[in-house]
């Protein structure tokens, strides 16, 4: 059946049935209501100049309205380019550039990031579109869904996380998503009795495809919630119980967090009695985590496998006694296991997984791809056993030790069996004789002793795996570098571990790094041009509000970055620090280079799950004479920080500790709270916020500020004497030309 017809049939057959439910207020919307609302949204999209074939970037949190917007784009033939709100300005710019997208719909929070970053962007505030839809009502009878739209039209371009390079835009047509979803639902027996809980961001395929389009195709209902975060685990089950959810779609990271933080019994009882289906995908699920969750909550975790490029390839079937790996291959999908080197494959031997599927992406946007006999190389290593697909690991993660290909996943699964292990990653480290050596990196659960656990893990390796696969070293870490999709960034981890293996035969680094040698991945400029003390003193006399107005509001830093302690104004030249997410390595180095009066400006990428500044650094900053420290990230040691009379500004406080990643830059231009900051720019802050003045504009800004301050003093005197503020400021002349409906 044609995919467009399948969509229309779904709306018709389930018109009166509940489709979407707001998790906050419990309001329900039927299939018919969502269809009508999507038609009205379609009219608004046309009103702002969008039409079939246009690309639209959507930067929004999960909501009913967001879901309706996605259907409206489908109805209109508009290609969506989803972007997550948590992505940095630079990451957003890359996606916009790679996809050649200039039209954006976002909320006010994202608007702060996007203002003035590119002159050719057409940014539409979502609240304005909602208001316009209400004010300019168009009868849905006058709007036609799928006018001149076919199943071969592009529905979305989803960008990969891009942890190893520039992200790639995966193009999917309407038919690939809808038909693959239909096939999956039939295989797993999903129907209109299933009620899903959408807790994954709709900016990714997990939230958009798995938990919106797929339930839609089955006629199911979906509770729309905000995207999952670690604090969600504390109250994970109440909304599920409240809305009588019976179907969950989880990822391994969420499962691990729930096991760690959910200490209540209400979820255990509810899930045993009411959860009929729990699906798991997007990343490998270790046996230990799978068994722990199933034993605690009394549910079966049904694993599936697919890529952004291929959609679903295989799935386990619920209540199947012979389920192995990631299940049986879906009908119509062909899988081949191809040799990794020049030798014949034996039965059940590992090789690279190649897939031939009718649901394959249409390609990568603006990039060419060559397919071997229409088979797509997944980059995953695995084998087929009795018709079941078994995943062994990623090809890029393979460790080649003395010529032998070794999959880290099998070793990770074995190590994860130890009860004291929190997370585990196995990586290959360069070795001058063996090519690579095997290193395990672990985090421990509370109270575990590393030396004891390390000894027990080596004993476990001796018992469970051959000598060729045993790790030579085991390291402990408090936290792992993670991607935005919740996966351990092994490339980054390798470099961190290499730095820790100092003076070792296993390491290419022969001595501890010195700042002046600028170790791999770190760049430091010691000398910067600073404005004169006289200029700094003159501009410091003005409040940030006046300075911001003088810059036409272009230098105002995001209001999310606030003073940790109020009434501590500051003004000084920027000393910029660019950190890797979750790290504080570079600001430790910067503290030994900072000059008296400098403002340390730290780009922590907006991450608030872990801190990159604390009490010890605050003490050091005071000792070297810093004017202030401002952080696009989080701090900790609040009680220590407030004891020092040093202005500290940040996005918040987090007890999560930092990592020491040997990557980053000092005194290079950075993006900070939505504003570009160069070394030597003047940065000033007070209780109203932070403003950045480009060094080349300082004298001009001072002149404008003087005039504005005189003007404001005059306005205050006039209002004090009883004059209308409208007339004082001159707004009355503008309003005379407008139409105001007073009631």
C-alpha positions, 0 to 999 in steps of 0.5 A: 500500500502507498505510504500516503494512503496508509497515513490517511487510513490511520487517521480515518480508522482511528479518528475518535480514538485518543492519539496524544496525551499531555503528560503535565495536564493529562489533556487528550487529543484524538486522531481526528483532532491532531489531523485538524490541528496539523491542517491548521498548522499547514496553513500557518507554514504557508503564511510564513512562506514555506512550501513543498520541498523547503527545509525547515530546522525545528529547535523545540522541546517535546510537546503536543504542539511540536508533534502537530508541527511535524505532522503539518510538515509531512502534510505540506511536503516540507522537509524537517531538519530537527535540532536538539535544544541542548546543542551549542551554537557551533553545532547548530551552525554546522547542521544549518550549513551542511543542510543548507537550511535558512528557515528555523522555528524555535522557542524563546530559549533557543532564540537567545542562541540564534540571534545575530549568528547569521544574517541570512537566517529566517527565524520564526518564534513558535509562540508567534506561530501559535498565536497567528494560528489562533488569530487567523483561523482558516477552516480546515475544510479549505486545506488539503493534506498531501496536496502534490505530496507523494511517498517519495518526497523527503520527510526529514534530514536527521543528523548523526551525532558527529562524535568523530567528525562533521555530522552527516545528514541522513535523508529519509523519504515518507515511505521508508519511515512509514513502511518500516514502522508498519513492518515493525509493528506487525512483527512485534504485535503493536496495535491500538491497545498499546499506550507509549511514553515518549520520553526521548527527545523528538529532535532525534529519531528515538523520539520522532520515529520510535515514539511518535510515527511508529505508534501512530502507524499502529493506531496506538496512543502516546503520552508526550513528556519532556525528554528524559534527564537524570533527575527524571529517574527520581520520579520516573514511575508516577506519570507512567502510573497516572496515565496508565502507560503499558508500553515503554521504549528505553535505551541502555543509558536510561535503564542504568540510571533508573536502576541506580536512582529508583529506590521506590517500590511503586514502579516495581508493582505497577510494571509487573501488573501493567507493562505489556511491552518494553522495547530497547534499542539505540545502543548495546545492552549488557547482560548484567544491566538487562538481567538486573532490570528484568529481575527488579521490574518483572518485565521482558526487555525486547531488543531491536537493532537498526541504524539511522541510515537503515531504520529497523533491521531486526527485533526480538519477539515478545515472549519468544523462548529462543530470543538471541542477540537482537532478534530475527531479521525483519522480512524483506530485509537481507543481511550478509556477514562479510569477512574482515580480512582475506579469509573465508568465514566459518559458521557463526564467525564474526564479520562486518554486517551488511544490510540490503533493505527497502527502507534504506535512507535516500542518501547523505545530504550533499554527499555521495555514497557508493553501495556494494550491490545495494548492500549498506555497510553498517560498521557493526561486527556480528554474526548470525546464529540460528537466524538470530543476529548477534552484535559483537561490537563496532568495526571502528572499536575493534582492537587489533592485538598481534594481528588478531581482531578483538571485539571490546563488547564481549570483554565489556559484557564479561567485566560488567558481571562484577557487582561493583562495576557501574560503567565499563569501556574497553579500548585499544591503546597503541603498543610498539610491539603488539600494535595495540594493547587492551585497556579496560576503564571502569567506574565503581558503585558507591563504597567499592574499593578499586584495588580489590575490584581490580584484582577480582576483575583480573581473576575473572578475566583469567577464568572467562576469556582467552589470554589473547583477549585479556586486558593488560591494564584496568583504570578507574574513572569517576565519569566517562566522556559522553556524546549527546546521545548518551554513548561513551566517546571512546576516541576521547577516552583513548586520548585521556587514558594515553595521557594517564599512561605516562612513562610506559611502554604502552604509551606513545607519550613518553613524559608528562605534558608541560604547558609550554609544549602544548600537549596533543589536543591543547593550544595555548596563546600566552600573549593577548592584546588588552585594552588600556586600564583607562578604557576599562575604568571609563566603561566600568562606570556604566551599568550593563543595561546601558552598555547592552543598549549601546551595542543594540543588544548584540553583546548581551550574554544569555540570562541563564548565566547568572551571578552565583552571589549577587552584588558583585559587579566586575569589568575587565579584559576577557581571558578565554578558555575553551573546554571539552564538555565536562572537563576543567583541564584548561582552566587549571592551566589558564590560572597559571597564565592569568594576569591581574584584572583579567576576567576568565571566560570559560566555555563549558558548552552549557553543560550543567550535569557536571561542574567545571569550576570549584572552591580550589580554583576560586582560591587560586583565581583570587590569588592571581588577581582575577576580576571575575570568572564567568562560566557557560557551565556549572560550578560546585563547592558553593559554600567555599565560593561564596566565602571569597569576594570574587564575582563568579557567574555560571548556569548553576550549581552541580555536585557532579565532578569534572574530568581531566580531558587534555583537549581545549584552547586558551585565548582563542575566540569562543562562543559564550552564552550565545555571544562571540568573545575574543581575547581582550574584549571587555566583559562586564557584569552586574545583577542584571547580567553580563555584556561583552564589548568587542575591543575595537568598539570600546571607545565608540560604545563609551560615547554612546553610553554617555549620551544614553545615560544623559537621556535616561536621566532626563526621562526619569525626571520627566516621569517623576514630575508626572509625565506619561512614560509613553510620551516621555519615551516617544512611544505615543507617536508610534502608537498613533499609527497603530490600531488598538482595540480598547474594551 
